[in-house]
Amino acid sequence: MLSVLLELQRLKRLDRTGWVLRGLAPGAESVGAHTYGVALAAMLLADEVRRRGGAINVERVLRLALVHDWAETRMGDLPRTASDYFGAAARQRAERAAFDDMVADLGAELGREYSAWHEEYETRASVEARLVKAADVIDLLAQAFVFERAGARELGEFWADVEAREFGLDGVAAEVVSETIRALVAARAALNGQAQG
């Protein structure tokens, strides 16, 4: 367990590449900080889904959120455009291999369990995994908003068509995610209105 714990410490210092590629200073956000943001957003979303009567396993949500970027410990934070150059399938195979190799140090049984959590997230095999993917996008938007509020420019691509984004959710879960994204978009529109006024 100690080797995995120590290896995961790298995520605290690993920059989120997308921000660096868009001119933000190194250290603007680490993968570890993003993971925290995703777990926080996922917990809040799941709790709101439950409050409205939806069925959701919050422990499953939190586990999926916490493991969703572990492969980046070995792969680095590859920008989305990297898949354009070597293919999404090759990227997924490499991430799967990196994740499985890393958790092998936990022993066969626990390693398989963590690999199953990661696979569930990657394949969006459950409502919880789909909610965590939505939380991943919501955390990205929240971070983009904070950067823009602080004066960052040229982050519009993160907002393009986000309200039409489909996460495979329905019912209460879809409502909660849609409302959250709309609230972020409205906050950004108000910010941009203030900046122009």
FIKOL-781529 format. One line per field, with one value per residue: residue number from 1; y, z, x of N, C-alpha, C, CB in turn. Coordinates in steps of 0.02 Angstrom, whole numbers. Each point is the difference from the previous one (the first is absolute). Glycine has a CB too. Layout:
BEGIN
nr: [NUM/...] $
n_c2: [Y/...] $
n_c3: [Z/...] $
n_c1: [X/...] $
ca_c2: [Y/...] $
ca_c3: [Z/...] $
ca_c1: [X/...] $
c_c2: [Y/...] $
c_c3: [Z/...] $
c_c1: [X/...] $
cb_c2: [Y/...] $
cb_c3: [Z/...] $
cb_c1: [X/...] $
% end
This chain:
BEGIN
nr: [1/2/3/4/5/6/7/8/9/10/11/12/13/14/15/16/17/18/19/20/21/22/23/24/25/26/27/28/29/30/31/32/33/34/35/36/37/38/39/40/41/42/43/44/45/46/47/48/49/50/51/52/53/54/55/56/57/58/59/60/61/62/63/64/65/66/67/68/69/70/71/72/73/74/75/76/77/78/79/80/81/82/83/84/85/86/87/88/89/90/91/92/93/94/95/96/97/98/99/100/101/102/103/104/105/106/107/108/109/110/111/112/113/114/115/116/117/118/119/120/121/122/123/124/125/126/127/128/129/130/131/132/133/134/135/136/137/138/139/140/141/142/143/144/145/146/147/148/149/150/151/152/153/154/155/156/157/158/159/160/161/162/163/164/165/166/167/168/169/170/171/172/173/174/175/176/177/178/179/180/181/182/183/184/185/186/187/188/189/190/191/192/193/194/195/196/197] $
n_c2: [-60/61/-9/74/114/41/5/106/105/17/67/118/35/-28/170/-47/-33/99/106/-18/26/147/65/-87/42/-155/-16/10/-135/-103/-93/47/113/-103/-97/115/31/-148/-8/132/-42/-141/61/98/-110/-94/109/34/-154/-10/129/-70/-150/-36/-149/85/-134/162/-128/12/154/-27/-115/90/121/-88/-63/140/6/-162/23/143/-99/-28/125/132/62/-95/162/-85/5/-148/-51/80/-108/-144/4/62/-136/61/67/-135/-79/107/-2/-156/-1/110/-77/-135/60/66/-128/-106/71/-62/-158/-59/80/145/-17/-35/129/101/-70/24/158/9/-74/97/124/-63/-32/148/-161/119/108/4/24/119/79/-2/65/119/23/20/124/67/11/71/112/32/30/97/90/21/50/109/63/28/86/-150/78/-130/-70/13/-152/-11/50/-100/-47/35/-7/-137/-81/-132/-22/-116/106/-62/97/106/-12/103/105/8/27/116/85/-2/56/120/50/9/85/110/24/32/106/84/6/64/116/52/8/100/107] $
n_c3: [0/-24/-158/2/95/-93/-133/61/31/-164/37/81/-145/-124/-49/-9/-137/5/73/-94/-132/60/32/147/46/-37/107/-89/79/73/-98/152/-45/-90/122/83/-118/-10/155/-4/-118/63/134/-74/-93/119/82/-123/-23/149/-7/-115/89/-63/50/45/59/80/-12/-156/4/74/-93/-127/63/33/-147/-97/4/54/-152/55/86/-149/-91/70/38/-158/-24/-9/-100/61/-87/-129/11/29/-42/113/-13/50/125/50/-4/90/115/14/27/113/85/2/50/125/56/-19/145/42/-16/-138/83/-28/-157/-22/83/-92/-135/43/19/-146/-69/62/-67/-141/-16/65/96/70/-37/54/-145/-29/134/-41/-144/76/90/-131/-42/144/11/-143/47/134/-79/-105/118/64/-135/-23/144/-38/-149/-74/-142/-56/100/-152/3/143/-76/-136/49/177/-45/-88/131/-42/164/-91/97/-23/99/64/-96/-103/114/51/-140/-40/129/-21/-145/35/114/-102/-105/109/45/-151/-20/127/-52/-135/69/79/-132/-75/126] $
n_c1: [41/144/-13/-141/48/118/-85/-101/127/-16/-143/83/72/-116/0/-153/108/-123/89/124/-86/-47/164/-12/147/40/-125/-149/-20/112/-75/-25/-99/-83/-24/-67/-99/-53/-34/-86/-92/-34/-59/-97/-63/-35/-78/-97/-38/-48/-89/-90/-28/156/7/146/77/29/97/-8/37/134/55/-14/78/127/23/-24/164/55/46/64/104/48/-52/75/-131/-5/-47/-132/126/52/-126/62/123/-61/-172/-96/81/137/-69/-62/136/71/-109/3/155/-5/-107/76/138/-70/-69/134/23/-154/69/-41/-101/43/26/-150/-47/74/-47/-153/24/56/-119/-108/71/11/-156/-66/-8/-101/-104/152/58/-101/40/155/-33/-73/129/92/-86/-5/158/7/-98/76/134/-67/-56/141/64/-112/16/157/-40/-32/-14/-55/-138/-94/54/-78/-138/-1/-157/-3/-156/35/80/-94/49/-93/-106/-144/-54/37/125/-60/-32/145/67/-96/25/156/-2/-96/100/122/-81/-40/150/40/-115/48/149/-42/-90/126/87/-104/-25] $
ca_c2: [60/60/21/33/64/46/17/46/67/37/36/65/46/-7/53/-14/23/44/70/23/10/61/58/10/-16/-66/1/29/-54/-67/-55/-13/51/-16/-59/25/36/-49/-36/48/10/-63/-9/48/-23/-62/17/35/-52/-37/45/4/-66/-44/-54/7/-26/53/-29/-19/63/27/-44/12/66/0/-39/12/24/-32/-20/56/-6/-30/22/73/28/10/40/-35/-3/-55/-56/13/-20/-72/-36/-8/-69/-9/37/-38/-60/20/20/-62/-36/39/-6/-68/-10/37/-30/-69/-1/-8/-70/-19/14/71/28/-11/43/68/0/-2/68/41/-23/24/71/9/-24/32/-59/8/69/33/17/55/60/22/33/66/39/15/58/55/27/36/64/42/25/49/60/33/30/57/53/29/36/-44/8/-54/-63/-11/-67/-46/14/-11/-54/-38/-12/-56/-60/-57/-43/-64/1/17/15/49/11/44/67/31/17/53/62/22/27/63/51/20/38/64/39/25/52/59/25/31/60/50/18/41/59] $
ca_c3: [0/6/-65/-37/34/-16/-71/-11/22/-60/-27/34/-32/-72/-28/-50/-62/-37/21/-20/-72/-13/24/72/28/33/70/4/29/-5/-8/67/16/-42/29/57/-26/-28/56/33/-43/-4/63/2/-48/25/57/-26/-33/55/32/-43/-5/-47/28/-16/51/10/9/-68/-34/26/-21/-71/-7/25/-42/-71/-34/27/-53/-18/38/-45/-70/-5/-16/-72/-21/-40/-69/-9/-31/-72/-31/4/5/66/23/24/63/51/16/38/67/34/19/52/62/25/26/62/56/11/64/55/3/-54/14/5/-65/-44/22/-23/-73/-16/10/-56/-61/4/-18/-70/-44/22/8/51/9/41/-44/-44/41/11/-62/1/50/-31/-44/43/32/-52/-12/60/0/-55/23/49/-38/-38/49/20/-57/-55/-63/-50/28/-26/-28/52/10/-63/-3/62/22/-39/15/22/46/7/62/-9/61/48/-11/-58/19/45/-40/-47/38/23/-58/-19/50/-15/-62/16/39/-48/-41/42/6/-64/-5/43/-30/-58/19] $
ca_c1: [-41/41/26/-54/-12/54/-2/-56/19/19/-57/-4/47/-7/-42/-52/30/-45/9/67/-3/-38/37/1/66/6/-23/-67/-40/30/-47/-26/-51/-58/-33/-38/-58/-47/-31/-44/-57/-37/-35/-55/-50/-31/-42/-59/-40/-34/-47/-58/-32/34/41/71/45/49/67/23/16/63/54/12/30/69/46/-11/60/61/47/42/62/50/-9/-1/-66/-2/-57/-49/23/48/-35/-3/63/14/-63/-30/7/69/6/-36/40/59/-22/-21/61/34/-39/6/68/8/-36/23/36/-48/-18/-45/-71/-12/17/-58/-54/12/-4/-71/-26/24/-34/-70/0/19/-53/-62/-42/-52/-22/51/57/-22/-4/69/23/-31/37/65/-11/-21/60/37/-35/8/68/5/-34/44/55/-25/-15/64/28/23/-35/6/-22/-66/-10/-25/-71/-36/-50/-1/-69/-27/40/-40/37/-34/-40/-71/-36/25/72/7/-24/49/58/-19/-8/66/35/-33/19/69/-2/-30/50/51/-32/-4/69/18/-39/33/64/-13/-38] $
c_c2: [63/24/36/69/51/21/51/71/44/43/69/52/-1/52/-28/33/49/73/28/14/63/62/13/-24/-71/6/29/-50/-65/-51/-17/49/-13/-60/19/36/-46/-37/46/11/-63/-12/46/-20/-61/15/36/-50/-39/43/4/-68/-47/-53/8/-26/50/-27/-19/63/25/-43/12/67/0/-38/21/23/-32/-18/57/2/-27/27/76/22/17/43/-42/-9/-56/-60/9/-28/-75/-42/-10/-70/-14/35/-39/-63/17/20/-61/-38/36/-8/-70/-15/34/-35/-73/-6/-6/-73/-15/20/75/35/-8/45/72/5/-1/69/44/-18/23/74/8/-21/30/-54/7/73/39/22/58/65/27/32/70/46/20/63/61/30/39/69/47/30/52/65/39/33/62/59/36/33/-43/10/-64/-69/-20/-70/-49/7/-17/-63/-40/-15/-57/-66/-55/-46/-68/-6/13/17/55/15/47/71/37/22/58/67/28/31/66/57/26/44/70/44/28/56/65/31/36/64/56/24/47/66/54] $
c_c3: [0/-68/-41/31/-18/-73/-15/25/-59/-27/32/-35/-77/-27/-47/-65/-38/18/-23/-75/-19/34/74/27/27/74/7/30/-11/-12/68/21/-41/29/61/-24/-28/57/35/-42/-3/64/4/-48/26/58/-23/-35/54/33/-40/-12/-49/36/-23/58/8/11/-67/-38/23/-19/-74/-12/21/-44/-73/-38/26/-54/-19/41/-44/-71/-8/-17/-74/-19/-44/-72/-12/-34/-75/-36/5/12/71/27/27/66/57/20/42/72/41/25/56/66/30/28/67/58/11/67/60/12/-49/14/1/-66/-49/19/-24/-76/-23/9/-60/-65/-1/-19/-75/-48/16/11/51/2/41/-43/-46/39/14/-63/-5/50/-26/-44/42/36/-50/-12/60/2/-55/21/50/-34/-39/46/23/-59/-57/-61/-42/29/-26/-26/52/9/-61/5/65/24/-38/14/30/43/10/65/-17/68/42/-12/-59/17/41/-40/-47/36/21/-58/-22/49/-13/-63/13/40/-47/-43/39/8/-64/-12/42/-32/-60/18/30] $
c_c1: [43/26/-53/-14/53/-1/-56/14/20/-57/-8/43/-6/-48/-53/23/-43/8/67/1/-38/29/-3/67/1/-18/-70/-49/36/-55/-31/-53/-63/-37/-41/-63/-53/-36/-51/-63/-44/-40/-60/-56/-38/-46/-64/-46/-39/-53/-65/-33/32/42/72/41/57/70/30/21/69/59/18/34/73/48/1/63/65/50/46/65/56/-4/10/-70/0/-59/-46/23/51/-33/-7/61/16/-62/-24/11/70/11/-33/38/60/-19/-20/62/37/-36/9/69/9/-35/19/37/-46/-18/-55/-73/-15/16/-58/-59/9/-3/-73/-32/20/-35/-73/-5/13/-55/-68/-54/-56/-22/51/59/-19/-6/70/28/-30/36/68/-7/-19/60/43/-31/8/71/11/-32/43/59/-23/-17/63/36/25/-44/8/-18/-70/-13/-27/-75/-42/-44/-7/-71/-33/35/-44/43/-32/-39/-73/-30/33/74/12/-21/53/62/-15/-7/68/40/-31/18/70/1/-30/48/53/-29/-5/69/21/-39/29/64/-10/-33/39] $
cb_c2: [-63/-37/-97/-112/-62/-53/-114/-97/-48/-90/-109/-58/-17/-124/79/-8/-108/-93/-23/-68/-123/-71/45/-13/121/-34/11/72/63/34/-45/-49/84/46/-72/12/95/-13/-70/56/82/-46/-34/90/45/-66/8/106/-9/-65/66/99/55/93/-78/100/-123/72/-42/-101/28/49/-87/-70/52/10/-94/27/107/-43/-81/63/-18/-102/-95/3/47/-111/105/45/122/39/-17/103/113/28/-57/86/-35/-8/109/44/-52/39/110/-7/-44/82/83/-35/-7/106/77/-16/68/113/-4/-95/-107/-5/-25/-119/-74/20/-60/-122/-13/10/-100/-85/30/-19/-106/107/-65/-96/-37/-68/-119/-83/-42/-91/-112/-51/-62/-122/-76/-53/-96/-110/-59/-71/-110/-93/-57/-84/-114/-79/-65/-87/84/-85/127/67/23/118/23/7/90/56/-7/52/121/83/72/7/103/-50/41/-76/-117/-39/-114/-98/-42/-70/-119/-85/-41/-89/-117/-66/-54/-105/-107/-54/-72/-114/-88/-48/-94/-113/-69/-54/-110/-104/-73] $
cb_c3: [60/115/1/-30/94/89/-27/9/109/-27/-22/108/97/8/10/88/-5/-8/99/92/-15/-11/-108/8/29/-83/34/-99/-21/76/-99/29/27/-101/-41/67/-25/-104/14/53/-68/-76/55/32/-93/-37/73/-13/-96/19/49/-55/32/-83/2/-74/-27/47/113/0/-9/95/85/-27/20/113/77/28/-19/93/-43/-31/105/70/-16/-36/117/-18/6/74/-9/102/106/23/25/41/-105/-30/-85/-118/-63/-45/-107/-107/-46/-71/-117/-86/-44/-84/-118/-65/-24/-124/-53/-27/121/-24/65/123/21/-17/101/101/-7/34/127/57/-5/91/116/33/-12/-62/-33/68/-7/100/4/-71/52/85/-57/-32/91/3/-94/14/82/-53/-74/62/46/-85/-17/87/-9/-87/38/89/80/84/3/-56/102/-28/-79/56/79/-64/-120/30/29/-89/18/-104/57/-69/66/-101/0/83/48/-76/-1/97/6/-71/41/88/-37/-50/84/54/-67/1/102/-1/-63/60/79/-46/-20/102/38/-68/15] $
cb_c1: [-89/33/79/-51/-55/69/45/-76/38/81/-56/-21/77/25/95/-94/58/-79/-73/53/6/-101/-22/-126/17/91/118/25/-108/96/65/110/91/60/94/106/75/72/104/99/66/88/107/82/71/99/102/66/83/104/95/52/-101/2/-100/-23/-31/-90/-33/-77/-123/-62/-37/-100/-112/-47/-19/-117/-60/-69/-85/-103/-65/-6/-80/120/-16/57/69/-90/-21/62/-62/-68/40/113/30/-86/-86/40/2/-108/-37/55/-38/-105/10/41/-84/-85/43/7/-93/9/88/-45/33/76/-4/26/120/37/-14/72/110/-4/7/111/76/-23/40/118/63/29/99/47/-120/-36/40/-61/-107/17/10/-111/-61/33/-37/-113/-1/32/-82/-84/39/-2/-111/-34/54/-44/-101/9/30/43/17/89/70/-1/92/111/33/94/26/109/-8/-30/102/-73/38/89/100/-8/-39/-85/24/-21/-117/-42/39/-58/-111/0/30/-95/-76/44/-12/-113/-20/54/-65/-98/27/27/-100/-50/49/-10/-91] $
% end
